[in-house]
Amino acid sequence: MRKQLITTRSGQHLEKPIEKQKPKHDVKLVIEQSYEANRLHSEFDYPRDQFWREDFKDIVKTKSKAMQDVLQKVQQVANTCTTVLLSGETGTGKTLIARLLHAHSNRKEDPFISVHCGAIPDTLVESELFGHEKGAFTGAFRRKLGKFELANMGTLFLDEVGTISSAVQVKLLDVLQERQIQRIGGETTIPLNVRVIAASNDNLDELCAKGSFRRDLFYRLNVFPIVIPPLRERKEDILHLCTEFITQFNTPLNKNITDIAPEVMEAFLDYQWPGNVRELENIIERACILEPTSMLRPSSFPIEFFKNNFGQHPVDIDASLPLGLARQTAIDVFEVAYLTRLLERYEGIIKDTAKGAEISTRQLNKLMKKHTLSRHDFTSK
């Protein structure tokens, strides 16, 4: 009988079939060594497979190589005190990645404080970040602790960090270098032990080149950069994301939706998702509210993801809908297409777009919010 050489994981060799005269202790030794190699290999895999907390395991599922790379970087840096800079388009999930980093760090039992720098008026940013003493300025009727102080021993997430003024950039740089702060109007130096995660929709390197962001601050923030891909570059994850959002909305909306129509998924895969994962979440929530059956059908969507093909394809009229709802669906399609073309024409400038539509900026902002349109998606690069 022809003999076959078998190589085990431990690197040992056995001939098959095993001859009767083969010393038993040799076979036993090879088996034991192979078992030990398997055990060590399993122990090596265990930290990688068991890294994610149970409440995050569904969130981190991905078929996208780009997202797998992002999650690998999260694993590498999470349990350090290294400053991380998250970049990516609006709605890609930068806040979620920041929370992942904190939840899987040795600071997970301490505060996670999030600050949206772009939502705070310039005159209040310094007070919000660093705090102030009573009487430090007009209206400072009591001492206020800043976000840095509140996040001490934990994580501070600075979202839209590229929007802060030059004066605040100087002070932020000083805090990151010295790891201490002084409240506005105070004389006491307060030591800090804070892990900083920053995020920006804009390319901070380009802002540095334009002179609107300090390059030395950029270097301080960009110690460990993570770039989050847009949804149009990870479309293989859309079905899983839809499933997660449906599960998320079923209970609070008292629904039992279990499926998505193939035509909807086809449209989702064709759409470019300017609002990324946030836009997908909003569209699914709205569809879950409208859908009377257990399957999300085209009639349950505002059809705004067809806007790139508007005018080339007729509006799909669902005669099963009441007239009022069918009319509103058609209006939504028109409004999205009209606003998209106008925003493209005026490169996302709200004042000019509102003037072109002959409506107020307040009306325009209301319509854009209704249809999850963002001016940032139409600005010239």
C-alpha positions in Angstrom: 0.0 0.0 0.0 1.3 3.4 -0.9 2.2 5.5 2.1 1.1 9.1 2.6 3.0 11.6 4.7 0.8 13.7 7.1 2.2 16.9 8.6 0.5 18.1 11.8 0.1 21.7 12.9 2.9 21.1 15.4 5.2 20.3 12.5 5.4 16.6 13.3 5.1 13.9 10.6 3.2 10.6 10.5 3.0 8.0 7.8 -0.4 6.8 6.9 -1.4 4.0 7.3 0.4 3.7 10.7 2.3 0.5 10.8 1.7 -1.9 13.6 5.3 -2.0 14.5 5.4 1.8 14.8 6.4 2.5 18.4 3.3 3.5 20.3 5.1 6.2 22.3 6.0 8.0 19.0 2.4 8.1 17.9 1.4 9.3 21.4 4.1 12.0 21.4 3.0 13.3 18.0 -0.7 13.4 19.1 0.2 15.3 22.3 2.3 17.8 20.5 -0.4 18.4 17.9 -3.0 18.8 20.6 -0.7 21.4 22.4 -0.2 23.3 19.1 -4.0 23.4 18.6 -4.5 24.7 22.2 -1.9 27.4 21.7 -3.4 28.4 18.4 -6.9 28.7 20.0 -5.5 30.8 22.9 -3.9 33.1 20.3 -7.2 33.5 18.5 -9.2 34.0 21.7 -8.3 37.7 22.4 -9.1 38.6 18.8 -12.4 36.7 18.7 -13.4 37.8 22.2 -12.3 41.4 22.1 -15.7 42.9 21.5 -18.1 43.4 24.4 -21.4 41.4 24.0 -23.5 44.6 23.6 -21.3 45.7 20.6 -21.0 42.4 18.7 -23.9 43.0 16.3 -22.7 46.6 15.7 -19.1 45.5 14.6 -20.3 42.9 12.1 -19.1 43.8 8.7 -18.2 42.3 5.3 -16.3 45.4 4.2 -12.6 45.1 4.0 -12.3 48.9 4.7 -14.4 48.6 7.8 -12.5 45.5 9.0 -9.4 47.6 8.8 -11.0 50.3 10.9 -12.1 47.8 13.5 -8.6 46.3 13.6 -7.2 49.7 14.3 -9.8 50.2 17.1 -8.6 46.9 18.7 -4.9 48.0 18.4 -5.4 51.4 20.0 -8.4 51.1 22.3 -6.5 50.1 25.5 -3.9 52.9 25.2 -4.0 56.5 26.2 -3.0 57.6 22.7 -4.9 60.5 21.1 -7.0 59.3 18.1 -8.2 61.4 15.2 -11.3 60.1 13.4 -12.0 61.5 9.9 -14.8 60.7 7.4 -17.8 62.2 5.9 -20.9 63.3 7.9 -23.0 60.3 9.1 -20.3 57.6 8.7 -20.3 56.7 12.4 -17.4 58.7 14.0 -19.3 59.0 17.3 -19.9 55.2 17.3 -16.2 54.5 16.8 -15.3 56.9 19.6 -17.7 55.0 21.9 -16.2 51.7 20.8 -12.8 53.0 21.7 -13.9 54.1 25.1 -16.0 51.0 25.8 -13.0 48.7 25.1 -10.4 50.7 27.0 -9.2 50.5 30.6 -11.2 53.8 31.1 -14.6 52.2 30.3 -15.8 52.6 33.9 -15.0 56.3 33.8 -16.8 59.2 32.0 -17.2 59.4 28.3 -17.9 63.1 27.5 -18.9 64.2 24.0 -18.6 67.8 22.8 -19.9 68.9 19.4 -17.6 71.8 18.9 -19.5 73.1 15.8 -22.8 73.4 17.8 -21.3 75.7 20.5 -21.1 79.5 19.8 -17.6 80.8 19.5 -17.9 82.9 22.6 -18.8 79.9 24.7 -16.4 77.2 23.4 -13.6 78.1 25.8 -15.9 78.1 28.8 -17.5 74.8 27.7 -14.1 73.1 27.3 -12.1 74.5 30.2 -14.8 75.8 32.6 -14.9 79.2 34.4 -14.9 80.7 37.9 -17.7 82.7 39.4 -17.5 86.3 38.2 -15.0 85.5 35.4 -17.1 87.4 32.9 -20.6 89.0 32.7 -23.1 86.3 33.3 -20.7 83.9 35.1 -22.9 83.7 38.3 -21.4 80.5 39.5 -18.4 78.2 38.9 -18.7 75.9 35.9 -16.6 72.8 35.3 -15.5 72.4 31.8 -15.7 69.2 29.7 -12.0 68.4 30.2 -12.5 68.4 33.9 -15.7 66.4 33.7 -13.9 63.8 31.6 -11.0 63.5 33.9 -9.8 59.8 34.2 -12.1 59.0 31.2 -12.4 60.0 27.6 -13.2 63.3 25.9 -14.6 63.2 22.4 -14.2 66.4 20.5 -16.5 66.2 17.5 -16.1 68.7 14.6 -12.8 69.9 16.1 -12.0 71.7 12.9 -14.6 74.4 13.6 -13.0 75.9 16.7 -11.5 79.4 16.6 -7.8 80.2 16.4 -7.8 81.4 20.0 -9.3 78.2 21.3 -6.9 76.2 19.1 -4.0 77.8 21.0 -5.4 76.9 24.4 -6.3 73.4 23.3 -2.8 72.8 22.1 -1.5 74.0 25.4 -3.8 71.6 27.3 -2.8 68.6 25.2 0.9 69.4 25.7 0.8 70.2 29.4 -2.0 67.9 30.5 -3.4 70.6 32.8 -6.0 73.4 32.6 -7.0 76.6 34.3 -10.6 77.6 34.4 -11.3 81.0 32.9 -10.8 83.6 35.6 -9.0 81.0 37.8 -5.5 80.8 39.1 -5.4 77.2 40.2 -3.8 74.7 37.8 -5.8 71.4 37.5 -3.9 68.3 36.4 -5.6 66.1 33.8 -5.6 62.4 33.0 -7.9 62.4 29.9 -7.8 60.4 26.8 -8.7 62.6 23.8 -10.5 61.4 20.7 -11.1 64.1 18.0 -13.2 63.9 14.9 -13.7 66.0 11.8 -15.8 65.9 8.6 -13.2 68.1 7.0 -9.6 67.2 6.0 -7.6 68.9 8.8 -4.4 68.7 6.7 -6.1 70.8 4.0 -7.4 73.3 6.6 -3.8 73.6 7.8 -2.7 74.4 4.3 -5.4 77.1 4.0 -4.2 78.6 7.4 -7.5 78.0 9.2 -6.2 75.2 11.5 -2.9 75.2 13.4 -0.5 72.5 12.1 1.1 71.9 15.5 -2.4 71.2 16.9 -3.1 68.9 13.9 0.1 66.9 14.8 -1.0 66.6 18.4 -4.4 65.3 17.4 -3.2 63.1 14.5 -1.2 60.7 16.6 -3.3 57.7 15.6 -5.5 58.5 12.6 -8.5 56.4 11.6 -10.4 57.1 8.4 -14.0 55.8 8.3 -15.2 54.9 4.8 -18.4 56.3 3.4 -21.4 54.0 3.0 -21.1 54.0 -0.8 -17.7 52.3 -0.4 -19.1 49.6 1.9 -22.4 48.7 0.3 -21.9 45.0 1.2 -22.9 46.1 4.7 -26.2 47.7 3.8 -28.4 44.6 4.3 -26.9 44.0 7.7 -27.3 47.6 8.7 -31.0 47.6 7.5 -31.6 44.5 9.6 -30.1 46.1 12.7 -32.1 49.3 12.3 -35.4 47.3 11.7 -34.7 45.4 14.9 -34.0 48.6 16.7 -37.2 50.3 15.6 -39.7 47.3 15.8 -40.3 47.5 19.6 -40.6 51.2 20.1 -42.8 51.5 17.0 -44.9 48.4 17.9 -44.1 46.8 14.6 -43.2 43.3 13.4 -41.2 44.0 10.2 -39.1 41.0 9.2 -38.1 41.6 5.6 -37.2 44.2 2.9 -38.6 44.0 -0.7 -35.9 43.2 -3.3 -36.7 46.3 -5.3 -35.9 48.4 -2.2 -32.5 46.7 -1.7 -31.7 47.2 -5.4 -32.4 50.9 -5.0 -30.3 51.0 -1.9 -27.4 49.5 -3.7 -27.7 52.0 -6.6 -28.0 55.0 -4.3 -24.9 57.0 -3.4 -25.9 57.8 0.2 -24.6 61.3 0.7 -25.7 61.2 4.3 -24.1 57.8 4.8 -25.2 55.5 7.7 -27.2 58.2 9.4 -29.2 58.8 6.3 -29.9 55.1 6.0 -31.1 54.9 9.6 -33.4 57.9 9.1 -34.9 56.4 6.0 -35.5 53.0 7.7 -37.1 54.6 10.7 -39.5 56.6 8.5 -40.4 53.5 6.4 -41.0 51.4 9.6 -43.6 54.0 10.7 -45.4 54.0 7.3 -45.3 50.3 6.5 -48.5 48.4 7.4 -47.2 44.9 6.6 -44.3 42.8 7.7 -42.1 43.7 4.7 -40.7 47.2 3.9 -42.0 47.9 0.4 -41.2 50.8 -2.0 -44.4 52.6 -1.1 -43.1 53.0 2.5 -40.1 55.1 1.4 -39.9 58.8 0.4 -38.0 57.5 -2.6 -35.3 60.2 -2.2 -32.6 57.6 -2.9 -33.9 57.7 -6.5 -33.2 61.4 -6.8 -30.2 60.8 -9.2 -32.5 59.1 -11.6 -35.4 61.5 -11.2 -36.8 62.5 -14.6 -35.5 59.3 -16.2 -37.9 57.0 -14.5 -41.6 57.6 -13.7 -42.7 57.8 -10.1 -44.0 54.4 -9.0 -47.6 55.0 -8.0 -48.9 52.6 -5.4 -52.6 52.4 -5.9 -53.0 50.5 -2.6 -52.2 53.8 -0.7 -54.9 56.3 0.3 -54.9 59.3 -2.0 -53.5 61.6 0.6 -50.5 59.4 1.3 -49.8 58.7 -2.4 -49.9 62.5 -3.1 -47.5 63.2 -0.2 -45.1 60.5 -1.5 -45.1 62.2 -5.0 -44.6 65.6 -3.3 -41.6 64.2 -1.3 -40.0 62.9 -4.6 -40.4 66.2 -6.3 -39.1 68.3 -3.3 -36.0 66.1 -2.9 -35.2 66.3 -6.7 -35.9 70.1 -6.8 -33.8 70.9 -3.7 -31.0 68.7 -4.8 -30.6 70.4 -8.1 -30.9 73.9 -6.5 -28.3 73.0 -3.8 -26.0 71.7 -6.5 -26.4 74.9 -8.5 -25.5 77.1 -5.5 -22.9 74.7 -4.1 -24.7 74.3 -0.8 -24.9 78.0 0.1 -28.1 78.2 2.1 -28.8 81.9 1.6 -28.4 81.7 -2.2 -30.4 78.4 -2.4 -33.3 79.9 -0.4 -33.2 83.0 -2.7 -33.3 80.8 -5.8 -36.3 78.9 -4.4 -37.9 82.2 -3.3 -38.4 80.9 0.2 -36.9 81.9 3.5 -33.7 80.2 4.9 -35.9 78.9 7.7 -38.2 77.2 5.3 -35.3 75.8 3.4 -33.6 74.4 6.5 -36.9 72.8 7.6 -37.3 71.1 4.2 -33.7 70.0 4.2 -34.1 68.5 7.6 -37.3 66.8 6.5 -35.5 65.1 3.6 -32.2 64.5 5.5 -30.3 66.8 3.0 -27.0 68.4 4.2 -25.4 71.5 2.6 -22.0 69.9 3.2 -22.8 67.3 0.5 -23.1 70.0 -2.1 -20.2 72.3 -1.2 -17.3 72.5 -3.8 -14.2 70.6 -2.7 
